Amino acid sequence: MEKACDVCGAIFDATKNAKRCSPECRKDASRTLNRKSAREYRAAHREEVLESKRQYRAAHRKERAEYNRKYYAAHSAEIVERRREYRAAHREEIAERRRQYRAAHREEIAEYNRKYYARMDEESSLMMLQAALRALAEHRKATA
């Protein structure tokens, strides 16, 4: 009995109620069904899945951090090179994203800059005051 495979469409000689022509097509159909089932499950149980992921990440935070430290230590030159190549290849896109962000968050950036430079002014004033006090103390020691 000639049949068309419902995965790849090939015509094959089916025995009894076969729907697929080869073990590869059966595996492919099974993988597709599993992916579909997993998507449906994640959609139906979204909160449970997210909570499970949060719990896993919290429980394995130290291990993941240690793995990342070791990986970055072992591959830092490659990572730097990859980032450099990406920035060189996507320079215009990165600049455009930066322009869009700055245009959308103009007030927040201005407020941050005001606070930052006010703090820097306070720190520099404090440093200058401390230097003047040290000089005065040294002068008093020298004249005493």
Secondary structure, DSSP 8 states (H G I E B T S, - for coil): -EEE-TTT--EEE--TT---SSHHHHHHHHHHHHHHHHHHHHHHTHHHHHHHHHHHHHHTHHHHHHHHHHHHHHHHHHHHHHHHHHHHHTHHHHHHHHHHHHHHTHHHHHHHHHHHHHHHHHHHHHHHHHHHHHHHHHHHHHH-
